[in-house]
Amino acid sequence: MTPKQILDSFSDYLIRDERILSSQERALLTTLLQHARNAAGESAAVQDAVRAVIASAVGETVAQRAFTVLGGSIVERILESSPLTGSDSPEGRGLTTAGVKLGTPPLPPGSPPSPQPQPPGSPYQPQPPGRAKVYAGGVPGTPPSPQPQPPGSPWQPQPPGTPIRPPSPQPQPAGASTSGTIVAEAATAVAERPATLPANCIVLDEFLAPQELEELTQYALQHEAEFSASEVVSPVADGGVVNYEHRRSRVLTDLGKHQQVVLERIQSVLPQLLQKLDMKDFSIADVEAQITASNDGDFFHGHSDNGSEKVASRYLTFVYFFHREPRPFEGGDLRIHDARLEAGEYASTGSYQTIVPQQNQIVFFPCELLHEITPVECPSRLFADSRFTLNGWLRR
């Protein structure tokens, strides 16, 4: 296939997929392509210039979204929609998906990745755009710094060496409902537990297509009345309990179609995720997921997600961020701690990875890692201005 044929097949195919381009973006790309086709009678130099402008303007964004939606088969699907295939054209022979990697759109030969700005307060190094960011280990000697206590919030900073402690039940405010979705907080048996747990995680940008992000946001806002008080797991209770000294937020467990959308996307990249996290491959036995809304003063103290028998089969945690733009809140950072085993409980070493909530971004890490959510500051206190996540766990 010639470069012109590849560009035409690529663009025409993606224009028809509403998961990749919004209606406004498709209209703009259609106009650009029409200008490219109108240049067919021009010189080769003019045609090349037009193609270069289009590729520079939309190529990387479209390629990244397409890979996220279509997975590793994107090249085959595009070629299948074209009248020419790799076997029919000398130029197409040998064209495979070998160069398509986790969250990585193909780059021209010799093109170095451009740096990405580092989020404020983030301890890790800039990563190339469109690539999976693998964070291993924390920043030695960086203890959580004290933060101002939001009005009405019982949150207090926890010093290095603070272990994961089982929560105690706390009375629920009158009229409040609770959710059946649970998060583990208790320690498990010491046998076969590693002495240290490094704060390893993977962050993927632009995880959902624009239309999917918009639909998920509207779904959360439309179901405000169905959100209920978050629970934690207590070793002295059969089910979850509400403990406002340990966790404060609201959750929605009925995600409609959005749970399947996110699950399918996760499954498309799961082998690469496990490899990068140095985790064993596994068959998904069950999936838990919820939408969490965190508003002014909400937080979640240090905990792991599989520390009690009831949730011991949880293996991989995922946290997908979404919110209004511009972001109407501050705080709510996800901190994943380096931890060491002390007297049968994991305690923070004082070093951690900080993930600042970014629109359409998802984080993956092993369920046993100690992590926390810092207090959210939302001046308006409007539900729609909350820090939203679609978070959950894959069980094995």
Helices and strands as residue ranges (DSSP letters): H 3-15, H 23-38, G 39-41, H 44-54, I 55-59, H 60-70, G 71-73, H 74-80, E 133-135, E 196-197, E 201-204, H 210-222, G 224-226, E 228-229, E 232-233, E 240-241, E 247-248, E 250-252, H 258-276, E 286-294, E 299-303, G 309-311, E 314-322, E 330-331, E 334-342, E 345-355, E 361-366, E 371-373, E 376-377, G 383-385, E 387-395
